Amino acid sequence: MTQHPLIRVRDLNVHIDGQHILKNINISIPDKSVTSIIGPSGCGKTTLLKTFNRLLDDTANVTVSGSVLVDDEDIYAPHAEVTHIRKKMGLLSQRPYPLPMSIYDNVAYGPRIHGIRDKSTLDSIVEKQLKDTGLWDEVKERLHGPANKLSIGQQQRLCLARGLAVQPEIILGDESTSALDPVSTHTIEDLFVRLKEQYTIVLVTHILRQARRISDYIIFVYMGEIVEFGPTEEVLLHPKEELTRQYVKGFIS
Ligand SMILES: Nc1ncnc2c1ncn2[C@@H]1O[C@H](COP(=O)(O)OP(=O)(O)OP(=O)(O)O)[C@@H](O)[C@H]1O
């Protein structure tokens, strides 16, 4: 059963430096599920992900037309507030970027910015998020030690905990396991599967096995257009479109 769409993209077009990068994108991304964006290198996966939290605002020579509705609010409307939009989303990039401070302060950073000062409230937020990301037992004895001393896999989970601490609705991941070893990759994948009960998760991945393992839905993008969107089994095992079939079989990369 298709779940209620949380992100609805309507007639979205993106031009960068005069090039038509995303073409007439129309899609509804279901709530409380994992949706993976797949497609060949340079097809526009990351650009599409960036339109969901207005990260393209920081790119030069970009024009975006159309609408992206999150919770029925058009995030590209003239009065839309970027800070309010981004508060709804946690972003996990390819490599972890912990802030140059302690493990505790990384997780408490967002809540503090949003005005939480009470120590016991912050303590319980930090503990909850570190437990939710499976880090608590590994770091509880060194919460006030520097975050950059953690392994890369732990740092990535810490970045996820930092994002979750401001209670987003959506988690965006851009090839967020590409810098990780296989064990850390599995840990993050398991986390996504567990977290989808509470969050809507949209991931860019070029690893089809990963997309198959953890996604409920797949978006296949080719040269800036959505070729196919549907439940994972349908798109990967019984694609409707010849282009998808060729990509899944590895004939296009
Ligand atoms: N800031 C930018 N300036 C100029 N061109 C850009 C910029 N960002 C993206 N592009 C172009 O937009 C197209 C899509 O890029 P994008 O990063 O979205 O693709 P992708 O599918 O995520 O690729 P990959 O899998 O290789 O990361 C590419 O042709 C890229 O060169």
The ligand as an ORCA input file, in Angstrom:
! r2SCAN-3c Opt
* xyz 0 1
  N      27.562     23.313     -8.837
  C      27.512     22.827    -10.083
  N      28.024     23.533    -11.105
  C      27.979     23.074    -12.379
  N      27.417     21.881    -12.719
  C      26.881     21.143    -11.735
  C      26.903     21.569    -10.363
  N      26.279     20.619     -9.604
  C      25.912     19.652    -10.464
  N      26.262     19.969    -11.739
  C      26.038     19.152    -12.929
  O      24.748     18.590    -12.848
  C      24.757     17.260    -13.336
  C      24.177     16.344    -12.277
  O      25.053     16.306    -11.171
  P      24.710     15.469     -9.869
  O      25.830     15.648     -8.906
  O      23.342     15.783     -9.424
  O      24.715     13.969    -10.469
  P      24.754     12.572     -9.716
  O      23.780     11.708    -10.419
  O      24.561     12.773     -8.251
  O      26.242     12.095    -10.033
  P      27.255     11.144     -9.199
  O      26.596      9.801     -9.091
  O      28.454     11.106    -10.090
  O      27.515     11.806     -7.886
  C      26.188     16.923    -13.711
  O      26.334     17.113    -15.101
  C      26.987     17.948    -12.956
  O      28.173     18.267    -13.629
*
